[in-house]
Amino acid sequence: MKPTLFVLAAGMGSRYGGLKQLDGLGPNGETIMDYSVFDAIRGGFGKVVFVIRKDFEADFRAKILSKYENHIPVEVVFQSPDKLPSGFICPPERTKPWGTNHAVLMGKGVINEPFAVINADDFYGRNSYVVLGKELSNTFGKKNEYCMVGFRVGNTLSESGSVARGVCETDENGYLTTVVERTAIERIDGNIQFIDENGQKVVLNENTPVSMNMWGFTPDYFDCSEAYFREFLKDNIQDLKSEYFIPLMVNELVTGKMATVKVLDTASKWFGVTYSNDRQGVVDKIRELVDKGEYPEKLFKNQVKP
């Protein structure tokens, strides 16, 4: 058996200004997701599951899924605010889903093997899939032994503005001890920094590991996530802006000694389209990788250029 790639593609991308998941950035209209799937196949993954919103299913199937026929099996699941555990009713004023770990829960019915979780709009790089695929291949039959790719923060910044990252701390054996979502991380006067909850400036080392939402889990993660989501909803269901993030769940498990998370180092450089101004830079970087032979000019034979 092979691990599964689970792609979080339900977000609208408000800062980017549109459905960036469907934006063609490669030489033949490839999306960032196309490169993720291509790298996952090379990294030993055997299936891809996408979580999307129902309202753009037709467009998604026509523009994206048709490319992967005869390359790798694909399934689609849907995220919506009303998909809650039994006993909970979504407030009628709630319009947005409940965050990244809510999206992960949508895969419970179709994923029964170790799986990786990634964002649809992040370009993670070939090496990160090799590292993660290898680690996940060793977790079949195990429980509560998870992993994540720890990108070096200096390799994950945007030139167009600040970014949010899960800043990680590890023990001497490379296992995660805490992960805290930090917003507004940026390079100022040569220093990578953010403002913490006490209003204090915190400077990060270039090689500080951060989460880019590239996680590795075994199927038991679904059950503990759903149990914690129930507790989360009891406290937050009336807060229309509350979100159930993956780092929130992982931090709960790690600090509670209920699971371990191995942090996998990679020198891969992240890039993505957090802001609309990032787009041309991503196009140029992909073009450079193609020119170097990292990727073929056309990823999939049955894709049609828009």
Secondary structure, DSSP 8 states (H G I E B T S, - for coil): ---EEEEE-----TTTTS-GGG---STTS--HHHHHHHHHHHTT--EEEEEE-GGGHHHHHHHTGGGGTTTS-EEEEE--TT---TT----TT--S---HHHHHHTTTTT--S-EEEEETTEE--HHHHHHHHHHHHT-TT--SEEEEEEEEGGGS--SSS-EEEEEEEE-TTSBEEEEEEEEEEEEETTEEEEE-TTS-EEEE-TT-EEEEEEEEE-THHHHHHHHHHHHHHHHHTT-TT----HHHHHHHHHHTTS-EEEEEEE----EE-SSGGGHHHHHHHHHHHHHTTSS-SSS-TT----
